[in-house]
Each structure stands twice: as structure tokens, then as C-alpha cells.
């Protein structure tokens, strides 16, 4: 039975052994100009002083603990108790800009999307967070029928996700799977792919993505070996939309596969690249077709909200 909403947003953070980074993440949430939210943090079996840092926040956060099971299981645990109308993803090494939730709320009041994807800036660990893009009093976003209808490329960060809780519950998008894998964000997007509208925020930035030596995106071997799971889920019929939307789903999976195939080749991991190609080549071809189609198609114009 679904819980009644008591907040606009539930922010879901999973953390493992990141005491100083998660402190910055939490502080960025507590500094939000929009305050109708709950912050749920799940400690995924940390073995350092991360749990002590989390406990120091007292009632300002909802703290859950679990044995080390991976971030996907931790996020699912947080989503299960969330009371917000919308679920906001946030990785434990990223931060929200102060007006992020206010930006999302203004868009919700205008469009009422099922799914939003935030706008990211990037910065190296130890460097200042980039200034925001333009005035935060003016919001620019693109509205699509649903995720599978988008005509723009997007990132792959969990921190971008803002999902209506009822949609996440209906699709099982944040339900924990038997095994964790690093492509849980594309999996969520494919599970919610036919629900709309989708909003892609373009200005201002809402998330600052931290680049550091332990980013999952640097683990090419792990990513390339795990990626065929998406193709397998598609072949098993686990994603909605039926035959009518199969091209769009395969194009999305194929585009991701093509990117990591090239990354594996660049890092001279030729056997991994070959295995990925054998498992996803038809989808890679569809992905190329989708990119060509998009190149010659008129782009959806942005919508601008003024305060």
C-alpha cells in the first residue's frame, strides 16, 4: 500500500565509506532554499567513521543502516519508506545547488511531470564548484512526451533523477534486484520510459558532479562487463512499451553500448570490447540509426519560466 505524501520531495542518498564527501552532500541539501523535503540517507555497511558523521546530523536526516549490499539495494531501502511526492536521487559524492529543489518545484507546479532529469555541472575534487549557469530566477527546460521520445543526449548519473513516487512504485523502478549493477540509472529510465511527461532541465544547474579517482565511470572493466544486462532485460521483455517502442529502447541501450565499446578500445581492453560487441551489436546498429535520425530531426524547443 502506497504511503500518503507528506513532503514535496524525498531525497535518497546511499553511502559507503565516504565520511567527508557525504558531509558535503548532506550540507548541500540542508542549504536548500526550498524546505519541503525529507533527506533519507542509507549507510551501506561502512567500515570507517561514515556512520559517526551521519549520526551527528541527528533528526535533520532520516538515517537507515544495512549490511553492505550495494547502492542499488540501499536506494531501494530508502525509497520504501519515502513520504515525498517526488523521489530525488543524489549520489554521496555529488552536491545540489542551493536552488535545485526550488527549480524542480517550480517546474512541477507548471508541468507536473512524471520524470525530471536535472542539469549537471562537473568539477574536479578539491576544486571549487562551478558557478551556476545564468540567473537562477529564470528556468529553462525541455518537455517531452516521455523518456523514449527525447531528442537530446543525457548523462547517466543517478543524481539527475527526479521521479514521481507513484510512477516509481507502479513500475518497480527503484525496487532492488537480485544483484546490483552499475547501470541502475538507465534501467530506471527504461522502466519509466513510457511515462510522461518527461522534463529535461537545461538551466540553471541543479547538480554538481564531482570527478575523482574512485568514480564508477572510471571502472571500464566493470562497466563493460555489466552492460549486457540491459540488453538481456530488453530481450526478456522487462521494459514497457511493447513492439511500438522497441526501436527507441534498443537505440538507447545501443548508444550506451557503443560508447563503452569505444572506451574499452581506447583503454586497449580488446577482449572485453569484443565480448560487448558480440552481445549488443544489433542494438549498437540501432543506436547509430537513432543518432542519424536525431541529427536531421528538428529539436524540441525549450520552455522558459520567469519568476
ROBABA-765842 format. One record per residue (C-alpha): residue number from 1; residue in one letter; y, z, x. Coordinates in nm, 2 decimals, decimal comma. Each point is the difference from the previous one (the first is absolute). Example, Ala and Ser with C-alpha at 12.3 -4.5 7.8 and 13.67 -1.06 7.14 Angstrom:
# residues 2
- 1|A|-0,45|0,78|1,23
- 2|S|0,34|-0,07|0,14
This chain:
# residues 307
- 1|X|0,00|0,00|0,00
- 2|X|0,34|-0,10|0,14
- 3|X|0,24|0,28|0,09
- 4|X|0,34|0,00|-0,18
- 5|X|0,28|-0,11|0,22
- 6|X|0,24|0,27|0,11
- 7|X|0,18|-0,18|0,28
- 8|X|0,13|-0,35|0,05
- 9|X|-0,18|-0,02|0,34
- 10|X|-0,30|0,15|0,18
- 11|X|0,02|-0,07|0,37
- 12|X|-0,35|-0,01|0,16
- 13|X|-0,04|0,08|0,37
- 14|X|-0,32|0,03|0,20
- 15|X|0,02|0,14|0,35
- 16|X|-0,24|0,07|0,29
- 17|X|0,12|0,15|0,33
- 18|X|0,37|-0,10|-0,02
- 19|X|0,20|0,32|-0,01
- 20|X|0,33|-0,13|0,12
- 21|X|-0,01|-0,34|-0,17
- 22|X|-0,10|0,14|-0,33
- 23|X|0,28|0,25|0,02
- 24|X|0,24|-0,29|0,02
- 25|X|-0,17|-0,17|-0,29
- 26|X|0,02|0,30|-0,22
- 27|X|0,36|0,07|0,10
- 28|X|0,09|-0,36|-0,10
- 29|X|-0,14|0,07|-0,35
- 30|X|0,18|0,33|-0,04
- 31|X|0,33|-0,17|0,09
- 32|X|-0,03|-0,25|-0,29
- 33|X|0,31|-0,04|-0,22
- 34|X|-0,23|-0,04|-0,30
- 35|X|-0,18|0,33|-0,06
- 36|X|-0,24|-0,05|-0,30
- 37|X|-0,31|-0,02|0,21
- 38|X|-0,30|0,20|0,14
- 39|X|-0,13|-0,04|0,35
- 40|X|-0,37|0,03|0,04
- 41|X|-0,13|0,03|0,36
- 42|X|-0,37|0,00|0,08
- 43|X|-0,11|0,13|0,34
- 44|X|-0,30|-0,21|0,10
- 45|X|-0,18|0,27|0,20
- 46|X|0,26|0,02|0,28
- 47|X|-0,12|0,18|0,32
- 48|X|0,35|0,08|0,15
- 49|X|0,30|0,18|-0,15
- 50|X|0,07|-0,26|-0,27
- 51|X|-0,12|0,24|-0,27
- 52|X|0,24|0,27|0,12
- 53|X|0,29|-0,24|-0,02
- 54|X|-0,10|-0,09|-0,35
- 55|X|-0,03|0,36|-0,11
- 56|X|0,35|0,07|0,13
- 57|X|0,14|-0,21|-0,29
- 58|X|-0,13|0,25|-0,26
- 59|X|0,06|-0,11|-0,36
- 60|X|0,21|-0,30|0,10
- 61|X|-0,32|-0,20|0,03
- 62|X|-0,34|0,00|-0,18
- 63|X|-0,25|0,05|0,28
- 64|X|-0,36|-0,10|-0,02
- 65|X|-0,27|0,03|0,26
- 66|X|-0,33|-0,19|0,06
- 67|X|-0,26|-0,05|0,27
- 68|X|0,08|-0,31|0,21
- 69|X|-0,09|-0,29|-0,23
- 70|X|0,27|-0,26|0,08
- 71|X|0,34|-0,07|-0,15
- 72|X|-0,14|-0,20|-0,30
- 73|X|-0,19|0,31|-0,12
- 74|X|0,30|0,22|0,05
- 75|X|0,23|-0,23|-0,20
- 76|X|-0,25|-0,01|-0,28
- 77|X|-0,01|0,38|0,00
- 78|X|0,38|0,01|-0,02
- 79|X|0,01|-0,26|-0,28
- 80|X|-0,26|0,19|-0,21
- 81|X|0,25|0,29|-0,05
- 82|X|0,32|-0,20|0,00
- 83|X|0,23|0,06|-0,30
- 84|X|0,26|-0,27|0,08
- 85|X|0,06|-0,31|-0,22
- 86|X|-0,01|-0,20|0,33
- 87|X|-0,21|0,06|0,31
- 88|X|0,18|-0,06|0,33
- 89|X|-0,20|-0,06|0,31
- 90|X|0,13|0,13|0,34
- 91|X|-0,18|0,01|0,33
- 92|X|0,03|0,31|0,21
- 93|X|0,18|-0,19|0,28
- 94|X|0,25|-0,17|-0,22
- 95|X|0,32|0,12|-0,16
- 96|X|0,19|-0,07|-0,32
- 97|X|0,37|-0,09|0,01
- 98|X|0,21|0,26|-0,20
- 99|X|0,06|-0,24|-0,29
- 100|X|-0,35|-0,13|-0,03
- 101|X|-0,10|0,18|-0,31
- 102|X|0,33|-0,06|-0,16
- 103|X|-0,04|-0,37|0,07
- 104|X|-0,35|0,00|-0,16
- 105|X|0,13|0,19|-0,30
- 106|X|0,29|-0,24|-0,06
- 107|X|-0,24|-0,29|0,00
- 108|X|-0,24|0,18|-0,23
- 109|X|0,28|0,06|-0,25
- 110|X|0,08|-0,37|0,01
- 111|X|-0,34|-0,17|0,02
- 112|X|-0,27|0,26|-0,06
- 113|X|-0,25|-0,16|0,25
- 114|X|-0,36|0,08|0,03
- 115|X|0,02|-0,04|0,37
- 116|X|0,27|0,00|0,27
- 117|X|0,00|-0,08|0,37
- 118|X|0,27|0,17|0,20
- 119|X|0,21|-0,16|0,28
- 120|X|-0,09|0,10|0,36
- 121|X|0,19|0,03|0,32
- 122|X|-0,18|0,05|0,33
- 123|X|0,08|0,23|0,29
- 124|X|-0,17|0,11|0,32
- 125|X|-0,11|0,36|0,02
- 126|X|0,27|0,20|0,18
- 127|X|0,28|-0,24|-0,10
- 128|X|0,25|0,05|-0,29
- 129|X|-0,09|-0,12|-0,34
- 130|X|0,19|-0,33|-0,08
- 131|X|0,30|0,02|-0,22
- 132|X|-0,06|-0,12|-0,36
- 133|X|0,05|-0,37|-0,09
- 134|X|0,33|-0,03|-0,18
- 135|X|0,14|0,23|-0,26
- 136|X|-0,25|0,24|-0,17
- 137|X|0,21|-0,03|-0,31
- 138|X|-0,12|-0,36|-0,05
- 139|X|-0,37|-0,06|-0,05
- 140|X|-0,16|-0,34|0,04
- 141|X|-0,36|-0,07|-0,11
- 142|X|-0,22|-0,28|-0,11
- 143|X|-0,20|0,03|-0,32
- 144|X|-0,34|-0,18|-0,05
- 145|X|-0,24|-0,02|-0,29
- 146|X|-0,25|0,19|0,21
- 147|X|-0,11|0,04|0,37
- 148|X|-0,21|-0,32|-0,01
- 149|X|0,30|-0,20|-0,11
- 150|X|0,22|0,10|0,30
- 151|X|0,15|-0,27|0,21
- 152|X|0,10|0,21|0,30
- 153|X|-0,19|0,15|0,29
- 154|X|-0,02|0,38|0,01
- 155|X|-0,12|0,26|0,25
- 156|X|-0,31|0,20|-0,02
- 157|X|0,13|0,36|0,00
- 158|X|-0,12|0,27|-0,24
- 159|X|0,36|0,13|0,03
- 160|X|0,12|-0,30|-0,20
- 161|X|-0,20|0,08|-0,31
- 162|X|0,15|0,14|-0,32
- 163|X|-0,25|-0,03|-0,29
- 164|X|0,03|0,12|-0,36
- 165|X|-0,25|0,28|-0,03
- 166|X|-0,15|-0,14|-0,32
- 167|X|-0,07|-0,33|0,18
- 168|X|-0,16|0,17|0,30
- 169|X|-0,22|0,20|-0,24
- 170|X|-0,10|-0,31|-0,21
- 171|X|-0,09|-0,21|0,30
- 172|X|-0,15|0,27|0,23
- 173|X|0,24|-0,12|0,26
- 174|X|0,02|0,35|0,17
- 175|X|-0,36|0,10|-0,07
- 176|X|-0,18|0,09|0,32
- 177|X|-0,28|-0,24|0,11
- 178|X|-0,32|0,10|0,17
- 179|X|0,14|-0,09|0,34
- 180|X|0,36|-0,02|0,13
- 181|X|0,13|-0,32|0,15
- 182|X|0,34|-0,10|0,13
- 183|X|0,08|-0,26|-0,27
- 184|X|0,04|0,24|-0,28
- 185|X|0,35|-0,13|-0,07
- 186|X|-0,10|-0,36|-0,06
- 187|X|-0,29|0,14|-0,20
- 188|X|0,24|0,19|-0,23
- 189|X|0,22|-0,31|-0,03
- 190|X|-0,30|-0,21|-0,10
- 191|X|-0,12|0,26|-0,25
- 192|X|0,34|0,00|-0,17
- 193|X|0,07|-0,37|0,06
- 194|X|0,02|-0,11|-0,36
- 195|X|0,22|0,29|-0,12
- 196|X|0,37|-0,05|-0,02
- 197|X|0,27|-0,04|0,04
- 198|X|0,00|0,04|0,38
- 199|X|0,33|0,08|0,18
- 200|X|0,05|-0,08|0,36
- 201|X|0,29|0,20|0,14
- 202|X|0,21|-0,20|0,25
- 203|X|0,31|0,22|0,04
- 204|X|0,06|0,28|0,10
- 205|X|-0,27|0,12|0,22
- 206|X|-0,21|0,27|-0,16
- 207|X|-0,25|0,07|0,28
- 208|X|0,03|0,03|0,38
- 209|X|-0,33|-0,10|0,16
- 210|X|-0,07|0,17|0,33
- 211|X|-0,16|-0,21|0,28
- 212|X|-0,20|0,20|0,25
- 213|X|-0,32|-0,02|0,21
- 214|X|-0,23|0,14|-0,27
- 215|X|0,10|-0,23|-0,29
- 216|X|-0,31|-0,13|-0,17
- 217|X|0,15|-0,36|0,03
- 218|X|-0,07|0,02|0,38
- 219|X|-0,37|0,05|-0,05
- 220|X|-0,09|-0,36|-0,01
- 221|X|-0,38|0,05|0,03
- 222|X|-0,01|0,25|-0,29
- 223|X|0,22|-0,22|-0,22
- 224|X|-0,19|-0,32|0,07
- 225|X|-0,34|0,16|-0,05
- 226|X|0,12|0,16|-0,33
- 227|X|0,18|-0,29|-0,16
- 228|X|-0,31|-0,18|-0,15
- 229|X|-0,02|0,29|-0,24
- 230|X|0,28|-0,16|-0,20
- 231|X|-0,19|-0,33|-0,02
- 232|X|-0,32|0,18|-0,10
- 233|X|0,18|0,19|-0,28
- 234|X|0,14|-0,33|-0,13
- 235|X|-0,34|-0,17|0,00
- 236|X|-0,14|0,30|-0,18
- 237|X|0,26|-0,05|-0,28
- 238|X|0,17|0,34|0,06
- 239|X|0,36|-0,14|-0,04
- 240|X|0,15|-0,09|-0,34
- 241|X|0,13|-0,34|-0,11
- 242|X|-0,33|-0,19|-0,03
- 243|X|-0,03|-0,37|0,10
- 244|X|0,36|-0,07|-0,12
- 245|X|0,15|0,21|0,28
- 246|X|-0,27|-0,05|0,26
- 247|X|0,20|-0,24|0,21
- 248|X|0,28|0,26|0,04
- 249|X|-0,23|0,28|0,09
- 250|X|-0,18|-0,21|0,26
- 251|X|0,32|-0,13|0,14
- 252|X|0,13|0,35|0,05
- 253|X|-0,33|0,11|0,17
- 254|X|-0,01|-0,32|0,20
- 255|X|0,36|0,04|0,13
- 256|X|-0,08|0,35|0,13
- 257|X|-0,33|-0,13|0,15
- 258|X|0,18|-0,28|0,17
- 259|X|0,26|0,24|0,15
- 260|X|-0,26|0,22|0,15
- 261|X|-0,22|-0,29|0,12
- 262|X|0,30|-0,11|0,21
- 263|X|0,06|0,36|0,11
- 264|X|-0,36|0,03|0,12
- 265|X|0,03|-0,33|0,18
- 266|X|0,33|0,11|0,16
- 267|X|-0,17|0,32|0,13
- 268|X|-0,30|-0,21|0,13
- 269|X|-0,24|0,16|-0,24
- 270|X|-0,17|-0,33|-0,07
- 271|X|-0,33|0,12|-0,14
- 272|X|0,18|0,22|-0,25
- 273|X|0,22|-0,30|-0,10
- 274|X|-0,31|-0,22|-0,04
- 275|X|-0,17|0,26|-0,23
- 276|X|0,32|0,03|-0,21
- 277|X|0,02|-0,38|-0,02
- 278|X|-0,36|-0,03|-0,12
- 279|X|0,05|0,26|-0,27
- 280|X|0,34|-0,11|-0,13
- 281|X|0,05|-0,37|0,09
- 282|X|0,01|-0,13|-0,36
- 283|X|0,27|0,26|-0,08
- 284|X|0,19|-0,08|0,31
- 285|X|0,01|-0,36|-0,11
- 286|X|0,13|0,10|-0,35
- 287|X|0,25|0,22|0,17
- 288|X|0,14|-0,30|0,19
- 289|X|0,01|-0,20|-0,32
- 290|X|0,20|0,29|-0,16
- 291|X|0,25|0,01|0,28
- 292|X|0,05|-0,38|-0,02
- 293|X|0,05|0,03|-0,38
- 294|X|0,25|0,28|0,05
- 295|X|0,20|-0,19|0,26
- 296|X|0,08|-0,28|-0,25
- 297|X|0,05|0,23|-0,30
- 298|X|0,34|0,12|-0,10
- 299|X|0,03|0,38|0,07
- 300|X|0,06|0,25|-0,27
- 301|X|0,37|0,11|0,02
- 302|X|0,09|0,36|0,06
- 303|X|0,14|0,23|-0,26
- 304|X|0,30|0,22|0,10
- 305|X|0,08|0,34|-0,15
- 306|X|0,34|0,15|0,05
- 307|X|0,07|0,37|-0,05
